[in-house]
Amino acid sequence: MAKKEQKSQKSQIVAFKVEQELAEFLDKLPNKSEFIRRAILAQFGMTCPLCTGSGVVPRGIHDHYKPVITEHNKRPCEKCRNDVAVPLNADAAPSTDRKRFEQFLHGGPLYCSKCYPSVPSCDDCGWHVAMEKVAEHFKKVHSHSG
């Protein structure tokens, strides 16, 4: 019988200290690692709304949303408002555009290929951010409170 689901290969071990009560709680879980991974992804808001972090969706959901994603894969440039086709991952973009799309895919502003070079980059992270959005950028990306 073939496996229904291929598990992703984990290649790194991460350790951190916690309070005694939290350690006891985690030790009682059936899969401590999976719980921690899901909690971290949820904190970053990166859990997929379709697969809820499993990496797999039922065929009906796939068939329903594939044309929706294809039809709505454009977003206006933050500067000129022209439509920009959005790849589902940075590797799907031409190598010259990967940094621009990685910025967007990690929560930053999306600029078209013409506007991106004209927008100044943040000295701390390298993201290109319009001058009028710098304060919002620092609060969202560089604030360590909260």
C-alpha positions as YAML, in Angstrom:
chain: A
units: angstrom
residues:
- id: 1
  name: MET
  ca: [0.00, 0.00, 0.00]
- id: 2
  name: ALA
  ca: [1.45, 3.38, -1.04]
- id: 3
  name: LYS
  ca: [1.72, 6.24, 1.42]
- id: 4
  name: LYS
  ca: [-1.10, 8.73, 1.04]
- id: 5
  name: GLU
  ca: [1.00, 11.68, 2.12]
- id: 6
  name: GLN
  ca: [4.72, 12.35, 1.67]
- id: 7
  name: LYS
  ca: [6.23, 13.92, 4.78]
- id: 8
  name: SER
  ca: [8.57, 16.84, 4.18]
- id: 9
  name: GLN
  ca: [12.16, 16.24, 5.21]
- id: 10
  name: LYS
  ca: [13.22, 18.19, 8.28]
- id: 11
  name: SER
  ca: [16.93, 18.94, 8.23]
- id: 12
  name: GLN
  ca: [17.52, 21.24, 11.19]
- id: 13
  name: ILE
  ca: [17.01, 20.95, 14.93]
- id: 14
  name: VAL
  ca: [16.15, 24.14, 16.78]
- id: 15
  name: ALA
  ca: [16.31, 24.39, 20.56]
- id: 16
  name: PHE
  ca: [15.04, 27.09, 22.89]
- id: 17
  name: LYS
  ca: [14.41, 27.52, 26.60]
- id: 18
  name: VAL
  ca: [10.91, 27.65, 28.08]
- id: 19
  name: GLU
  ca: [9.34, 27.86, 31.53]
- id: 20
  name: GLN
  ca: [8.77, 24.61, 33.44]
- id: 21
  name: GLU
  ca: [4.99, 24.79, 32.98]
- id: 22
  name: LEU
  ca: [5.28, 25.19, 29.21]
- id: 23
  name: ALA
  ca: [7.75, 22.30, 29.00]
- id: 24
  name: GLU
  ca: [5.33, 20.07, 30.90]
- id: 25
  name: PHE
  ca: [2.47, 21.09, 28.60]
- id: 26
  name: LEU
  ca: [4.54, 20.41, 25.47]
- id: 27
  name: ASP
  ca: [5.66, 17.02, 26.79]
- id: 28
  name: LYS
  ca: [2.02, 15.93, 27.06]
- id: 29
  name: LEU
  ca: [1.33, 16.61, 23.37]
- id: 30
  name: PRO
  ca: [1.24, 13.66, 20.96]
- id: 31
  name: ASN
  ca: [3.47, 15.52, 18.45]
- id: 32
  name: LYS
  ca: [5.36, 18.35, 20.11]
- id: 33
  name: SER
  ca: [7.34, 19.28, 16.97]
- id: 34
  name: GLU
  ca: [4.27, 19.54, 14.75]
- id: 35
  name: PHE
  ca: [2.50, 21.68, 17.36]
- id: 36
  name: ILE
  ca: [5.48, 24.07, 17.59]
- id: 37
  name: ARG
  ca: [5.83, 24.30, 13.78]
- id: 38
  name: ARG
  ca: [2.14, 25.14, 13.39]
- id: 39
  name: ALA
  ca: [2.29, 27.72, 16.19]
- id: 40
  name: ILE
  ca: [5.29, 29.44, 14.60]
- id: 41
  name: LEU
  ca: [3.68, 29.50, 11.15]
- id: 42
  name: ALA
  ca: [0.45, 30.85, 12.62]
- id: 43
  name: GLN
  ca: [2.38, 33.64, 14.36]
- id: 44
  name: PHE
  ca: [3.92, 34.68, 11.05]
- id: 45
  name: GLY
  ca: [0.57, 34.44, 9.29]
- id: 46
  name: MET
  ca: [2.07, 32.05, 6.74]
- id: 47
  name: THR
  ca: [-0.33, 29.12, 7.05]
- id: 48
  name: CYS
  ca: [-2.08, 28.59, 3.72]
- id: 49
  name: PRO
  ca: [-5.80, 29.33, 4.00]
- id: 50
  name: LEU
  ca: [-6.63, 26.49, 1.60]
- id: 51
  name: CYS
  ca: [-4.51, 23.64, 2.96]
- id: 52
  name: THR
  ca: [-4.21, 25.00, 6.54]
- id: 53
  name: GLY
  ca: [-0.54, 24.13, 6.56]
- id: 54
  name: SER
  ca: [-0.87, 20.52, 5.45]
- id: 55
  name: GLY
  ca: [0.50, 21.13, 1.95]
- id: 56
  name: VAL
  ca: [-2.36, 19.14, 0.42]
- id: 57
  name: VAL
  ca: [-5.91, 20.12, -0.59]
- id: 58
  name: PRO
  ca: [-8.79, 17.91, -1.63]
- id: 59
  name: ARG
  ca: [-9.32, 17.66, -5.41]
- id: 60
  name: GLY
  ca: [-12.57, 19.65, -5.22]
- id: 61
  name: ILE
  ca: [-10.86, 22.59, -3.51]
- id: 62
  name: HIS
  ca: [-7.98, 22.42, -6.03]
- id: 63
  name: ASP
  ca: [-10.33, 22.32, -9.02]
- id: 64
  name: HIS
  ca: [-12.45, 25.15, -7.60]
- id: 65
  name: TYR
  ca: [-9.63, 27.56, -6.74]
- id: 66
  name: LYS
  ca: [-7.18, 26.95, -9.59]
- id: 67
  name: PRO
  ca: [-9.12, 29.12, -12.10]
- id: 68
  name: VAL
  ca: [-9.79, 31.74, -9.40]
- id: 69
  name: ILE
  ca: [-6.06, 32.04, -8.67]
- id: 70
  name: THR
  ca: [-5.26, 32.16, -12.40]
- id: 71
  name: GLU
  ca: [-7.87, 34.86, -13.00]
- id: 72
  name: HIS
  ca: [-6.82, 36.99, -10.02]
- id: 73
  name: ASN
  ca: [-3.02, 36.75, -10.17]
- id: 74
  name: LYS
  ca: [-2.51, 40.47, -10.74]
- id: 75
  name: ARG
  ca: [-2.05, 43.27, -8.26]
- id: 76
  name: PRO
  ca: [-1.46, 46.99, -8.87]
- id: 77
  name: CYS
  ca: [2.05, 48.39, -8.49]
- id: 78
  name: GLU
  ca: [2.31, 50.39, -5.25]
- id: 79
  name: LYS
  ca: [3.69, 53.37, -7.18]
- id: 80
  name: CYS
  ca: [2.22, 53.59, -10.70]
- id: 81
  name: ARG
  ca: [-0.86, 51.36, -10.10]
- id: 82
  name: ASN
  ca: [-0.23, 49.33, -13.29]
- id: 83
  name: ASP
  ca: [-1.11, 45.64, -12.96]
- id: 84
  name: VAL
  ca: [1.71, 43.28, -12.03]
- id: 85
  name: ALA
  ca: [1.35, 39.53, -12.56]
- id: 86
  name: VAL
  ca: [2.15, 37.81, -9.27]
- id: 87
  name: PRO
  ca: [3.95, 34.44, -9.31]
- id: 88
  name: LEU
  ca: [3.01, 31.90, -6.64]
- id: 89
  name: ASN
  ca: [6.66, 31.72, -5.58]
- id: 90
  name: ALA
  ca: [9.84, 33.68, -6.30]
- id: 91
  name: ASP
  ca: [11.41, 30.77, -8.19]
- id: 92
  name: ALA
  ca: [8.66, 31.08, -10.83]
- id: 93
  name: ALA
  ca: [9.83, 34.64, -11.60]
- id: 94
  name: PRO
  ca: [12.73, 35.50, -13.90]
- id: 95
  name: SER
  ca: [16.01, 35.66, -11.94]
- id: 96
  name: THR
  ca: [16.20, 39.44, -12.51]
- id: 97
  name: ASP
  ca: [12.84, 39.88, -10.74]
- id: 98
  name: ARG
  ca: [13.22, 37.42, -7.86]
- id: 99
  name: LYS
  ca: [14.31, 39.96, -5.25]
- id: 100
  name: ARG
  ca: [11.35, 42.19, -6.15]
- id: 101
  name: PHE
  ca: [8.86, 39.32, -5.83]
- id: 102
  name: GLU
  ca: [10.51, 37.89, -2.68]
- id: 103
  name: GLN
  ca: [9.89, 41.28, -1.05]
- id: 104
  name: PHE
  ca: [6.18, 41.04, -1.88]
- id: 105
  name: LEU
  ca: [5.87, 37.34, -0.99]
- id: 106
  name: HIS
  ca: [7.37, 38.10, 2.44]
- id: 107
  name: GLY
  ca: [4.81, 40.84, 3.13]
- id: 108
  name: GLY
  ca: [6.44, 43.87, 1.52]
- id: 109
  name: PRO
  ca: [5.11, 46.25, -1.11]
- id: 110
  name: LEU
  ca: [4.84, 45.13, -4.74]
- id: 111
  name: TYR
  ca: [6.33, 47.34, -7.44]
- id: 112
  name: CYS
  ca: [6.45, 46.78, -11.19]
- id: 113
  name: SER
  ca: [9.82, 46.24, -12.83]
- id: 114
  name: LYS
  ca: [9.95, 49.89, -13.94]
- id: 115
  name: CYS
  ca: [9.15, 51.44, -10.54]
- id: 116
  name: TYR
  ca: [11.13, 49.06, -8.29]
- id: 117
  name: PRO
  ca: [14.59, 50.52, -9.11]
- id: 118
  name: SER
  ca: [13.33, 54.08, -8.56]
- id: 119
  name: VAL
  ca: [12.02, 53.40, -5.04]
- id: 120
  name: PRO
  ca: [14.68, 53.75, -2.31]
- id: 121
  name: SER
  ca: [15.68, 50.69, -0.33]
- id: 122
  name: CYS
  ca: [15.58, 50.36, 3.45]
- id: 123
  name: ASP
  ca: [19.06, 50.48, 5.00]
- id: 124
  name: ASP
  ca: [18.07, 47.79, 7.53]
- id: 125
  name: CYS
  ca: [16.43, 45.11, 5.36]
- id: 126
  name: GLY
  ca: [16.97, 46.13, 1.74]
- id: 127
  name: TRP
  ca: [13.26, 46.23, 0.88]
- id: 128
  name: HIS
  ca: [12.29, 48.99, -1.53]
- id: 129
  name: VAL
  ca: [9.81, 51.26, 0.26]
- id: 130
  name: ALA
  ca: [8.25, 54.52, -0.93]
- id: 131
  name: MET
  ca: [9.28, 57.49, 1.21]
- id: 132
  name: GLU
  ca: [5.70, 58.12, 2.36]
- id: 133
  name: LYS
  ca: [5.47, 54.53, 3.66]
- id: 134
  name: VAL
  ca: [8.81, 54.35, 5.53]
- id: 135
  name: ALA
  ca: [7.30, 54.98, 8.99]
- id: 136
  name: GLU
  ca: [4.64, 52.30, 8.41]
- id: 137
  name: HIS
  ca: [7.34, 49.92, 7.12]
- id: 138
  name: PHE
  ca: [9.50, 50.37, 10.22]
- id: 139
  name: LYS
  ca: [6.53, 49.86, 12.52]
- id: 140
  name: LYS
  ca: [5.40, 46.71, 10.66]
- id: 141
  name: VAL
  ca: [8.77, 45.10, 9.83]
- id: 142
  name: HIS
  ca: [11.35, 46.44, 12.27]
- id: 143
  name: SER
  ca: [9.38, 47.00, 15.47]
- id: 144
  name: HIS
  ca: [10.31, 44.42, 18.09]
- id: 145
  name: SER
  ca: [7.51, 45.34, 20.46]
- id: 146
  name: GLY
  ca: [4.43, 43.20, 20.28]
...
